[in-house]
Amino acid sequence: MRIFALAAMAVESLLLAGCGGLPAGRMLATTNEPAVAPAHRSHPAPDSRGGAAAGSLGVASYYHAAGLTAAHRTLPFGTRVRVTNVANGRSVVVRVNDRGPFIRGRSIDLSHGAAQAVGMTEAGVAEVRMEVIK
């Protein structure tokens, strides 16, 4: 079983390397869901502010990056977003500085520091409420 898991990780690494993979420095939280390259995604139409509507719900994951930053597929770089963990009510304000997440069912990737602030590092993912801050 262990050999199968290692072989699967090696194949995934080769596939990601062959199709451009994730941007340099991006490490997603562990998941059993397959990665989807950005060119193969159909993106939801952004609202008038360019993405997350006030109070919109989604699933957040995290990656290892410094600061209180996030990756979002449609919000403009520099947009500030209040992200609230629905399970515990903890929130953090992050700045969008990257594109992603490229995994089905995920709405936003938080930096490790932001994920710690909302208490989701142990689980790796959490249902969150996102609000664009002007």
N, CA, C and O atoms as a GROMACS GRO file, in nm:
protein
  536
    1MET      N    1   0.083  -0.120   0.000
    1MET     CA    2   0.000   0.000   0.000
    1MET      C    3   0.087   0.126   0.000
    1MET      O    4   0.059   0.223  -0.070
    2ARG      N    5   0.195   0.123   0.080
    2ARG     CA    6   0.283   0.238   0.089
    2ARG      C    7   0.352   0.264  -0.044
    2ARG      O    8   0.369   0.379  -0.085
    3ILE      N    9   0.392   0.157  -0.111
    3ILE     CA   10   0.458   0.173  -0.241
    3ILE      C   11   0.360   0.233  -0.342
    3ILE      O   12   0.399   0.319  -0.422
    4PHE      N   13   0.234   0.189  -0.338
    4PHE     CA   14   0.133   0.245  -0.428
    4PHE      C   15   0.118   0.395  -0.405
    4PHE      O   16   0.110   0.471  -0.501
    5ALA      N   17   0.113   0.438  -0.279
    5ALA     CA   18   0.098   0.581  -0.248
    5ALA      C   19   0.217   0.660  -0.300
    5ALA      O   20   0.200   0.769  -0.355
    6LEU      N   21   0.338   0.606  -0.282
    6LEU     CA   22   0.457   0.675  -0.332
    6LEU      C   23   0.456   0.682  -0.484
    6LEU      O   24   0.493   0.784  -0.541
    7ALA      N   25   0.414   0.573  -0.549
    7ALA     CA   26   0.408   0.572  -0.695
    7ALA      C   27   0.305   0.673  -0.745
    7ALA      O   28   0.329   0.742  -0.844
    8ALA      N   29   0.191   0.682  -0.678
    8ALA     CA   30   0.088   0.778  -0.717
    8ALA      C   31   0.139   0.921  -0.703
    8ALA      O   32   0.112   1.004  -0.789
    9MET      N   33   0.213   0.950  -0.595
    9MET     CA   34   0.267   1.084  -0.578
    9MET      C   35   0.370   1.115  -0.686
    9MET      O   36   0.377   1.228  -0.734
   10ALA      N   37   0.451   1.015  -0.725
   10ALA     CA   38   0.551   1.037  -0.830
   10ALA      C   39   0.483   1.067  -0.963
   10ALA      O   40   0.526   1.156  -1.036
   11VAL      N   41   0.379   0.992  -0.996
   11VAL     CA   42   0.305   1.015  -1.120
   11VAL      C   43   0.243   1.154  -1.120
   11VAL      O   44   0.250   1.225  -1.220
   12GLU      N   45   0.182   1.192  -1.007
   12GLU     CA   46   0.121   1.325  -0.998
   12GLU      C   47   0.226   1.434  -1.018
   12GLU      O   48   0.201   1.531  -1.088
   13SER      N   49   0.344   1.417  -0.958
   13SER     CA   50   0.451   1.515  -0.974
   13SER      C   51   0.492   1.527  -1.120
   13SER      O   52   0.512   1.638  -1.170
   14LEU      N   53   0.504   1.413  -1.189
   14LEU     CA   54   0.541   1.416  -1.331
   14LEU      C   55   0.434   1.482  -1.415
   14LEU      O   56   0.464   1.558  -1.507
   15LEU      N   57   0.307   1.454  -1.383
   15LEU     CA   58   0.199   1.516  -1.458
   15LEU      C   59   0.198   1.666  -1.438
   15LEU      O   60   0.181   1.741  -1.535
   16LEU      N   61   0.215   1.711  -1.315
   16LEU     CA   62   0.216   1.855  -1.288
   16LEU      C   63   0.335   1.921  -1.356
   16LEU      O   64   0.322   2.032  -1.409
   17ALA      N   65   0.451   1.855  -1.356
   17ALA     CA   66   0.568   1.912  -1.420
   17ALA      C   67   0.548   1.921  -1.571
   17ALA      O   68   0.593   2.016  -1.635
   18GLY      N   69   0.479   1.824  -1.628
   18GLY     CA   70   0.458   1.821  -1.773
   18GLY      C   71   0.359   1.924  -1.821
   18GLY      O   72   0.368   1.966  -1.936
   19CYS      N   73   0.265   1.967  -1.737
   19CYS     CA   74   0.163   2.062  -1.784
   19CYS      C   75   0.185   2.201  -1.725
   19CYS      O   76   0.094   2.284  -1.725
   20GLY      N   77   0.304   2.226  -1.674
   20GLY     CA   78   0.331   2.358  -1.619
   20GLY      C   79   0.313   2.360  -1.470
   20GLY      O   80   0.375   2.443  -1.403
   21GLY      N   81   0.231   2.272  -1.414
   21GLY     CA   82   0.214   2.260  -1.270
   21GLY      C   83   0.164   2.386  -1.204
   21GLY      O   84   0.100   2.470  -1.267
   22LEU      N   85   0.196   2.398  -1.078
   22LEU     CA   86   0.157   2.514  -1.000
   22LEU      C   87   0.267   2.618  -1.007
   22LEU      O   88   0.382   2.584  -1.033
   23PRO      N   89   0.234   2.745  -0.985
   23PRO     CA   90   0.336   2.849  -0.986
   23PRO      C   91   0.445   2.819  -0.883
   23PRO      O   92   0.419   2.755  -0.782
   24ALA      N   93   0.567   2.865  -0.910
   24ALA     CA   94   0.679   2.840  -0.820
   24ALA      C   95   0.648   2.886  -0.679
   24ALA      O   96   0.588   2.992  -0.660
   25GLY      N   97   0.688   2.807  -0.581
   25GLY     CA   98   0.669   2.844  -0.441
   25GLY      C   99   0.534   2.806  -0.385
   25GLY      O  100   0.511   2.828  -0.266
   26ARG      N  101   0.443   2.752  -0.464
   26ARG     CA  102   0.309   2.717  -0.417
   26ARG      C  103   0.308   2.575  -0.368
   26ARG      O  104   0.344   2.484  -0.442
   27MET      N  105   0.267   2.553  -0.245
   27MET     CA  106   0.250   2.419  -0.191
   27MET      C  107   0.111   2.411  -0.133
   27MET      O  108   0.083   2.476  -0.032
   28LEU      N  109   0.024   2.334  -0.194
   28LEU     CA  110  -0.113   2.322  -0.146
   28LEU      C  111  -0.120   2.226  -0.030
   28LEU      O  112  -0.035   2.138  -0.016
   29ALA      N  113  -0.223   2.242   0.053
   29ALA     CA  114  -0.247   2.148   0.160
   29ALA      C  115  -0.275   2.011   0.099
   29ALA      O  116  -0.326   2.002  -0.013
   30THR      N  117  -0.242   1.906   0.173
   30THR     CA  118  -0.264   1.771   0.124
   30THR      C  119  -0.411   1.746   0.096
   30THR      O  120  -0.498   1.786   0.174
   31THR      N  121  -0.439   1.680  -0.015
   31THR     CA  122  -0.578   1.653  -0.053
   31THR      C  123  -0.583   1.528  -0.138
   31THR      O  124  -0.483   1.488  -0.198
   32ASN      N  125  -0.698   1.466  -0.143
   32ASN     CA  126  -0.718   1.351  -0.231
   32ASN      C  127  -0.783   1.391  -0.361
   32ASN      O  128  -0.805   1.307  -0.448
   33GLU      N  129  -0.813   1.521  -0.376
   33GLU     CA  130  -0.878   1.568  -0.497
   33GLU      C  131  -0.774   1.595  -0.604
   33GLU      O  132  -0.665   1.643  -0.573
   34PRO      N  133  -0.805   1.566  -0.731
   34PRO     CA  134  -0.707   1.588  -0.838
   34PRO      C  135  -0.692   1.736  -0.868
   34PRO      O  136  -0.787   1.813  -0.860
   35ALA      N  137  -0.568   1.775  -0.903
   35ALA     CA  138  -0.544   1.914  -0.943
   35ALA      C  139  -0.596   1.932  -1.085
   35ALA      O  140  -0.592   1.839  -1.166
   36VAL      N  141  -0.645   2.050  -1.115
   36VAL     CA  142  -0.695   2.082  -1.248
   36VAL      C  143  -0.618   2.202  -1.298
   36VAL      O  144  -0.615   2.306  -1.232
   37ALA      N  145  -0.558   2.191  -1.413
   37ALA     CA  146  -0.482   2.302  -1.470
   37ALA      C  147  -0.575   2.418  -1.499
   37ALA      O  148  -0.690   2.396  -1.539
   38PRO      N  149  -0.529   2.543  -1.480
   38PRO     CA  150  -0.615   2.659  -1.497
   38PRO      C  151  -0.680   2.670  -1.634
   38PRO      O  152  -0.792   2.720  -1.645
   39ALA      N  153  -0.613   2.624  -1.739
   39ALA     CA  154  -0.668   2.637  -1.873
   39ALA      C  155  -0.790   2.548  -1.894
   39ALA      O  156  -0.868   2.570  -1.987
   40HIS      N  157  -0.808   2.448  -1.809
   40HIS     CA  158  -0.919   2.355  -1.824
   40HIS      C  159  -1.036   2.387  -1.733
   40HIS      O  160  -1.131   2.310  -1.727
   41ARG      N  161  -1.032   2.497  -1.664
   41ARG     CA  162  -1.137   2.534  -1.570
   41ARG      C  163  -1.234   2.629  -1.638
   41ARG      O  164  -1.196   2.708  -1.724
   42SER      N  165  -1.359   2.621  -1.598
   42SER     CA  166  -1.454   2.724  -1.641
   42SER      C  167  -1.477   2.810  -1.518
   42SER      O  168  -1.525   2.762  -1.415
   43HIS      N  169  -1.445   2.936  -1.528
   43HIS     CA  170  -1.451   3.025  -1.413
   43HIS      C  171  -1.589   3.086  -1.399
   43HIS      O  172  -1.652   3.122  -1.499
   44PRO      N  173  -1.638   3.098  -1.274
   44PRO     CA  174  -1.766   3.165  -1.254
   44PRO      C  175  -1.753   3.312  -1.290
   44PRO      O  176  -1.647   3.373  -1.275
   45ALA      N  177  -1.860   3.367  -1.338
   45ALA     CA  178  -1.859   3.510  -1.373
   45ALA      C  179  -1.846   3.592  -1.246
   45ALA      O  180  -1.921   3.571  -1.151
   46PRO      N  181  -1.752   3.687  -1.242
   46PRO     CA  182  -1.736   3.770  -1.123
   46PRO      C  183  -1.852   3.867  -1.108
   46PRO      O  184  -1.917   3.903  -1.206
   47ASP      N  185  -1.876   3.909  -0.984
   47ASP     CA  186  -1.980   4.009  -0.964
   47ASP      C  187  -1.923   4.145  -1.000
   47ASP      O  188  -1.812   4.153  -1.053
   48SER      N  189  -1.996   4.252  -0.973
   48SER     CA  190  -1.954   4.385  -1.015
   48SER      C  191  -1.824   4.430  -0.950
   48SER      O  192  -1.760   4.522  -0.999
   49ARG      N  193  -1.784   4.366  -0.839
   49ARG     CA  194  -1.658   4.402  -0.773
   49ARG      C  195  -1.545   4.309  -0.812
   49ARG      O  196  -1.436   4.318  -0.756
   50GLY      N  197  -1.570   4.220  -0.908
   50GLY     CA  198  -1.462   4.137  -0.959
   50GLY      C  199  -1.448   4.002  -0.894
   50GLY      O  200  -1.343   3.940  -0.912
   51GLY      N  201  -1.544   3.952  -0.820
   51GLY     CA  202  -1.526   3.818  -0.762
   51GLY      C  203  -1.622   3.788  -0.650
   51GLY      O  204  -1.743   3.783  -0.670
   52ALA      N  205  -1.568   3.768  -0.531
   52ALA     CA  206  -1.645   3.721  -0.417
   52ALA      C  207  -1.750   3.825  -0.377
   52ALA      O  208  -1.717   3.937  -0.338
   53ALA      N  209  -1.876   3.786  -0.387
   53ALA     CA  210  -1.984   3.874  -0.344
   53ALA      C  211  -1.982   3.884  -0.192
   53ALA      O  212  -1.930   3.794  -0.125
   54ALA      N  213  -2.036   3.990  -0.139
   54ALA     CA  214  -2.038   4.008   0.006
   54ALA      C  215  -2.103   3.888   0.072
   54ALA      O  216  -2.217   3.853   0.042
   55GLY      N  217  -2.030   3.825   0.163
   55GLY     CA  218  -2.083   3.713   0.237
   55GLY      C  219  -2.089   3.583   0.159
   55GLY      O  220  -2.157   3.490   0.203
   56SER      N  221  -2.021   3.572   0.045
   56SER     CA  222  -2.027   3.448  -0.031
   56SER      C  223  -1.954   3.337   0.044
   56SER      O  224  -1.853   3.360   0.110
   57LEU      N  225  -2.007   3.215   0.032
   57LEU     CA  226  -1.948   3.100   0.098
   57LEU      C  227  -1.862   3.023   0.000
   57LEU      O  228  -1.888   3.024  -0.120
   58GLY      N  229  -1.761   2.956   0.052
   58GLY     CA  230  -1.675   2.874  -0.030
   58GLY      C  231  -1.587   2.788   0.058
   58GLY      O  232  -1.600   2.792   0.180
   59VAL      N  233  -1.499   2.712  -0.003
   59VAL     CA  234  -1.406   2.627   0.069
   59VAL      C  235  -1.266   2.685   0.051
   59VAL      O  236  -1.224   2.716  -0.060
   60ALA      N  237  -1.196   2.699   0.163
   60ALA     CA  238  -1.060   2.751   0.160
   60ALA      C  239  -0.961   2.640   0.190
   60ALA      O  240  -0.990   2.550   0.269
   61SER      N  241  -0.846   2.647   0.127
   61SER     CA  242  -0.732   2.563   0.160
   61SER      C  243  -0.617   2.658   0.186
   61SER      O  244  -0.634   2.780   0.180
   62TYR      N  245  -0.498   2.603   0.215
   62TYR     CA  246  -0.386   2.694   0.238
   62TYR      C  247  -0.259   2.641   0.176
   62TYR      O  248  -0.245   2.522   0.147
   63TYR      N  249  -0.166   2.733   0.157
   63TYR     CA  250  -0.034   2.699   0.105
   63TYR      C  251   0.068   2.772   0.189
   63TYR      O  252   0.035   2.866   0.261
   64HIS      N  253   0.192   2.731   0.179
   64HIS     CA  254   0.297   2.787   0.263
   64HIS      C  255   0.357   2.911   0.198
   64HIS      O  256   0.445   2.902   0.112
   65ALA      N  257   0.309   3.024   0.240
   65ALA     CA  258   0.361   3.152   0.194
   65ALA      C  259   0.360   3.248   0.313
   65ALA      O  260   0.284   3.229   0.408
   66ALA      N  261   0.443   3.349   0.306
   66ALA     CA  262   0.453   3.444   0.417
   66ALA      C  263   0.342   3.546   0.412
   66ALA      O  264   0.280   3.568   0.308
   67GLY      N  265   0.318   3.607   0.525
   67GLY     CA  266   0.222   3.717   0.534
   67GLY      C  267   0.078   3.670   0.534
   67GLY      O  268   0.049   3.550   0.533
   68LEU      N  269  -0.011   3.766   0.535
   68LEU     CA  270  -0.155   3.739   0.532
   68LEU      C  271  -0.204   3.764   0.391
   68LEU      O  272  -0.262   3.868   0.361
   69THR      N  273  -0.178   3.666   0.304
   69THR     CA  274  -0.211   3.679   0.164
   69THR      C  275  -0.299   3.563   0.119
   69THR      O  276  -0.322   3.468   0.194
   70ALA      N  277  -0.348   3.571  -0.005
   70ALA     CA  278  -0.435   3.467  -0.057
   70ALA      C  279  -0.425   3.460  -0.208
   70ALA      O  280  -0.379   3.552  -0.274
   71ALA      N  281  -0.471   3.346  -0.260
   71ALA     CA  282  -0.482   3.327  -0.405
   71ALA      C  283  -0.630   3.312  -0.437
   71ALA      O  284  -0.702   3.238  -0.371
   72HIS      N  285  -0.675   3.384  -0.541
   72HIS     CA  286  -0.814   3.378  -0.585
   72HIS      C  287  -0.815   3.378  -0.736
   72HIS      O  288  -0.729   3.442  -0.799
   73ARG      N  289  -0.911   3.308  -0.797
   73ARG     CA  290  -0.913   3.295  -0.944
   73ARG      C  291  -0.951   3.424  -1.015
   73ARG      O  292  -0.899   3.449  -1.124
   74THR      N  293  -1.039   3.507  -0.958
   74THR     CA  294  -1.092   3.620  -1.036
   74THR      C  295  -1.071   3.757  -0.972
   74THR      O  296  -1.070   3.857  -1.044
   75LEU      N  297  -1.054   3.766  -0.842
   75LEU     CA  298  -1.039   3.897  -0.779
   75LEU      C  299  -0.908   3.963  -0.823
   75LEU      O  300  -0.806   3.895  -0.836
   76PRO      N  301  -0.910   4.094  -0.847
   76PRO     CA  302  -0.787   4.164  -0.887
   76PRO      C  303  -0.680   4.156  -0.778
   76PRO      O  304  -0.712   4.154  -0.659
   77PHE      N  305  -0.554   4.152  -0.821
   77PHE     CA  306  -0.444   4.157  -0.725
   77PHE      C  307  -0.456   4.284  -0.641
   77PHE      O  308  -0.492   4.390  -0.692
   78GLY      N  309  -0.426   4.271  -0.513
   78GLY     CA  310  -0.434   4.384  -0.422
   78GLY      C  311  -0.568   4.394  -0.350
   78GLY      O  312  -0.580   4.470  -0.254
   79THR      N  313  -0.669   4.318  -0.395
   79THR     CA  314  -0.800   4.321  -0.329
   79THR      C  315  -0.787   4.266  -0.188
   79THR      O  316  -0.724   4.164  -0.166
   80ARG      N  317  -0.848   4.335  -0.094
   80ARG     CA  318  -0.849   4.288   0.045
   80ARG      C  319  -0.980   4.214   0.069
   80ARG      O  320  -1.087   4.261   0.032
   81VAL      N  321  -0.970   4.096   0.132
   81VAL     CA  322  -1.086   4.011   0.155
   81VAL      C  323  -1.087   3.968   0.301
   81VAL      O  324  -0.986   3.920   0.353
   82ARG      N  325  -1.201   3.985   0.367
   82ARG     CA  326  -1.218   3.930   0.502
   82ARG      C  327  -1.265   3.786   0.485
   82ARG      O  328  -1.368   3.761   0.423
   83VAL      N  329  -1.190   3.692   0.541
   83VAL     CA  330  -1.222   3.550   0.533
   83VAL      C  331  -1.257   3.503   0.673
   83VAL      O  332  -1.176   3.515   0.766
   84THR      N  333  -1.379   3.448   0.689
   84THR     CA  334  -1.426   3.402   0.820
   84THR      C  335  -1.451   3.253   0.815
   84THR      O  336  -1.523   3.204   0.728
   85ASN      N  337  -1.391   3.180   0.908
   85ASN     CA  338  -1.413   3.036   0.921
   85ASN      C  339  -1.553   3.017   0.978
   85ASN      O  340  -1.581   3.060   1.090
   86VAL      N  341  -1.641   2.953   0.903
   86VAL     CA  342  -1.781   2.936   0.943
   86VAL      C  343  -1.791   2.852   1.071
   86VAL      O  344  -1.880   2.875   1.154
   87ALA      N  345  -1.703   2.754   1.087
   87ALA     CA  346  -1.710   2.662   1.201
   87ALA      C  347  -1.680   2.728   1.335
   87ALA      O  348  -1.741   2.694   1.436
   88ASN      N  349  -1.584   2.825   1.336
   88ASN     CA  350  -1.545   2.883   1.465
   88ASN      C  351  -1.560   3.035   1.473
   88ASN      O  352  -1.536   3.093   1.578
   89GLY      N  353  -1.598   3.100   1.364
   89GLY     CA  354  -1.620   3.244   1.364
   89GLY      C  355  -1.494   3.328   1.358
   89GLY      O  356  -1.504   3.451   1.356
   90ARG      N  357  -1.376   3.267   1.354
   90ARG     CA  358  -1.252   3.344   1.349
   90ARG      C  359  -1.232   3.399   1.208
   90ARG      O  360  -1.262   3.331   1.110
   91SER      N  361  -1.182   3.523   1.198
   91SER     CA  362  -1.164   3.585   1.067
   91SER      C  363  -1.027   3.652   1.056
   91SER      O  364  -0.960   3.678   1.155
   92VAL      N  365  -0.990   3.678   0.932
   92VAL     CA  366  -0.864   3.744   0.900
   92VAL      C  367  -0.886   3.823   0.771
   92VAL      O  368  -0.965   3.784   0.686
   93VAL      N  369  -0.814   3.934   0.757
   93VAL     CA  370  -0.817   4.010   0.633
   93VAL      C  371  -0.689   3.978   0.557
   93VAL      O  372  -0.579   3.991   0.609
   94VAL      N  373  -0.706   3.934   0.430
   94VAL     CA  374  -0.593   3.896   0.346
   94VAL      C  375  -0.592   3.983   0.221
   94VAL      O  376  -0.693   4.044   0.185
   95ARG      N  377  -0.476   3.987   0.156
   95ARG     CA  378  -0.462   4.059   0.029
   95ARG      C  379  -0.437   3.957  -0.081
   95ARG      O  380  -0.350   3.871  -0.067
   96VAL      N  381  -0.513   3.966  -0.190
   96VAL     CA  382  -0.496   3.874  -0.302
   96VAL      C  383  -0.368   3.911  -0.377
   96VAL      O  384  -0.353   4.023  -0.425
   97ASN      N  385  -0.275   3.813  -0.386
   97ASN     CA  386  -0.150   3.838  -0.456
   97ASN      C  387  -0.110   3.723  -0.548
   97ASN      O  388   0.003   3.717  -0.596
   98ASP      N  389  -0.206   3.630  -0.572
   98ASP     CA  390  -0.174   3.513  -0.653
   98ASP      C  391  -0.302   3.459  -0.716
   98ASP      O  392  -0.412   3.494  -0.673
   99ARG      N  393  -0.287   3.373  -0.817
   99ARG     CA  394  -0.402   3.308  -0.880
   99ARG      C  395  -0.416   3.166  -0.826
   99ARG      O  396  -0.316   3.102  -0.792
  100GLY      N  397  -0.536   3.119  -0.817
  100GLY     CA  398  -0.565   2.985  -0.766
  100GLY      C  399  -0.690   2.995  -0.683
  100GLY      O  400  -0.749   3.102  -0.678
  101PRO      N  401  -0.733   2.896  -0.619
  101PRO     CA  402  -0.681   2.759  -0.624
  101PRO      C  403  -0.726   2.688  -0.750
  101PRO      O  404  -0.826   2.726  -0.812
  102PHE      N  405  -0.652   2.586  -0.789
  102PHE     CA  406  -0.684   2.511  -0.909
  102PHE      C  407  -0.727   2.369  -0.875
  102PHE      O  408  -0.694   2.274  -0.947
  103ILE      N  409  -0.800   2.356  -0.768
  103ILE     CA  410  -0.855   2.228  -0.725
  103ILE      C  411  -1.006   2.245  -0.716
  103ILE      O  412  -1.055   2.341  -0.657
  104ARG      N  413  -1.078   2.151  -0.774
  104ARG     CA  414  -1.224   2.159  -0.775
  104ARG      C  415  -1.280   2.177  -0.635
  104ARG      O  416  -1.233   2.115  -0.539
  105GLY      N  417  -1.380   2.263  -0.625
  105GLY     CA  418  -1.448   2.284  -0.499
  105GLY      C  419  -1.383   2.385  -0.406
  105GLY      O  420  -1.438   2.414  -0.300
  106ARG      N  421  -1.268   2.438  -0.443
  106ARG     CA  422  -1.199   2.536  -0.358
  106ARG      C  423  -1.224   2.676  -0.412
  106ARG      O  424  -1.225   2.697  -0.533
  107SER      N  425  -1.244   2.771  -0.322
  107SER     CA  426  -1.273   2.908  -0.362
  107SER      C  427  -1.154   3.001  -0.343
  107SER      O  428  -1.136   3.096  -0.419
  108ILE      N  429  -1.072   2.974  -0.240
  108ILE     CA  430  -0.961   3.062  -0.207
  108ILE      C  431  -0.852   2.981  -0.140
  108ILE      O  432  -0.881   2.888  -0.064
  109ASP      N  433  -0.727   3.014  -0.167
  109ASP     CA  434  -0.612   2.956  -0.098
  109ASP      C  435  -0.557   3.064  -0.006
  109ASP      O  436  -0.527   3.175  -0.051
  110LEU      N  437  -0.543   3.032   0.121
  110LEU     CA  438  -0.487   3.126   0.217
  110LEU      C  439  -0.340   3.095   0.242
  110LEU      O  440  -0.298   2.980   0.230
  111SER      N  441  -0.262   3.197   0.275
  111SER     CA  442  -0.125   3.173   0.317
  111SER      C  443  -0.130   3.098   0.451
  111SER      O  444  -0.233   3.097   0.518
  112HIS      N  445  -0.018   3.038   0.488
  112HIS     CA  446  -0.014   2.960   0.612
  112HIS      C  447  -0.050   3.048   0.733
  112HIS      O  448  -0.123   3.004   0.822
  113GLY      N  449   0.001   3.171   0.736
  113GLY     CA  450  -0.029   3.261   0.848
  113GLY      C  451  -0.177   3.294   0.857
  113GLY      O  452  -0.233   3.300   0.967
  114ALA      N  453  -0.242   3.315   0.743
  114ALA     CA  454  -0.385   3.344   0.742
  114ALA      C  455  -0.464   3.221   0.784
  114ALA      O  456  -0.564   3.233   0.856
  115ALA      N  457  -0.420   3.102   0.740
  115ALA     CA  458  -0.488   2.979   0.779
  115ALA      C  459  -0.477   2.957   0.930
  115ALA      O  460  -0.573   2.912   0.993
  116GLN      N  461  -0.363   2.989   0.988
  116GLN     CA  462  -0.348   2.979   1.134
  116GLN      C  463  -0.443   3.076   1.204
  116GLN      O  464  -0.503   3.042   1.305
  117ALA      N  465  -0.456   3.197   1.149
  117ALA     CA  466  -0.541   3.298   1.212
  117ALA      C  467  -0.687   3.255   1.219
  117ALA      O  468  -0.757   3.289   1.314
  118VAL      N  469  -0.733   3.180   1.120
  118VAL     CA  470  -0.873   3.135   1.122
  118VAL      C  471  -0.888   2.994   1.177
  118VAL      O  472  -1.000   2.941   1.183
  119GLY      N  473  -0.778   2.932   1.218
  119GLY     CA  474  -0.783   2.802   1.282
  119GLY      C  475  -0.815   2.685   1.191
  119GLY      O  476  -0.897   2.600   1.226
  120MET      N  477  -0.751   2.681   1.074
  120MET     CA  478  -0.780   2.572   0.981
  120MET      C  479  -0.658   2.491   0.938
  120MET      O  480  -0.668   2.409   0.847
  121THR      N  481  -0.543   2.512   1.002
  121THR     CA  482  -0.422   2.444   0.957
  121THR      C  483  -0.426   2.294   0.986
  121THR      O  484  -0.372   2.216   0.909
  122GLU      N  485  -0.489   2.253   1.094
  122GLU     CA  486  -0.493   2.111   1.124
  122GLU      C  487  -0.581   2.035   1.024
  122GLU      O  488  -0.543   1.928   0.977
  123ALA      N  489  -0.697   2.090   0.991
  123ALA     CA  490  -0.787   2.024   0.897
  123ALA      C  491  -0.739   2.041   0.753
  123ALA      O  492  -0.762   1.953   0.670
  124GLY      N  493  -0.673   2.152   0.722
  124GLY     CA  494  -0.624   2.177   0.587
  124GLY      C  495  -0.723   2.252   0.498
  124GLY      O  496  -0.681   2.325   0.409
  125VAL      N  497  -0.851   2.234   0.522
  125VAL     CA  498  -0.956   2.304   0.447
  125VAL      C  499  -1.065   2.344   0.545
  125VAL      O  500  -1.079   2.285   0.652
  126ALA      N  501  -1.142   2.445   0.508
  126ALA     CA  502  -1.253   2.490   0.591
  126ALA      C  503  -1.356   2.562   0.506
  126ALA      O  504  -1.322   2.623   0.405
  127GLU      N  505  -1.482   2.554   0.548
  127GLU     CA  506  -1.584   2.636   0.483
  127GLU      C  507  -1.568   2.777   0.537
  127GLU      O  508  -1.560   2.797   0.658
  128VAL      N  509  -1.564   2.874   0.447
  128VAL     CA  510  -1.541   3.012   0.486
  128VAL      C  511  -1.643   3.105   0.422
  128VAL      O  512  -1.704   3.072   0.320
  129ARG      N  513  -1.659   3.220   0.483
  129ARG     CA  514  -1.737   3.330   0.425
  129ARG      C  515  -1.635   3.434   0.381
  129ARG      O  516  -1.546   3.470   0.458
  130MET      N  517  -1.648   3.483   0.256
  130MET     CA  518  -1.555   3.581   0.202
  130MET      C  519  -1.628   3.712   0.175
  130MET      O  520  -1.735   3.714   0.115
  131GLU      N  521  -1.568   3.822   0.220
  131GLU     CA  522  -1.625   3.954   0.196
  131GLU      C  523  -1.515   4.046   0.145
  131GLU      O  524  -1.411   4.062   0.209
  132VAL      N  525  -1.539   4.106   0.029
  132VAL     CA  526  -1.443   4.203  -0.026
  132VAL      C  527  -1.450   4.329   0.058
  132VAL      O  528  -1.558   4.379   0.088
  133ILE      N  529  -1.333   4.379   0.096
  133ILE     CA  530  -1.323   4.502   0.176
  133ILE      C  531  -1.274   4.613   0.085
  133ILE      O  532  -1.176   4.595   0.013
  134LYS      N  533  -1.339   4.725   0.088
  134LYS     CA  534  -1.299   4.837   0.001
  134LYS      C  535  -1.181   4.908   0.057
  134LYS      O  536  -1.133   5.004  -0.002
   0.00000   0.00000   0.00000
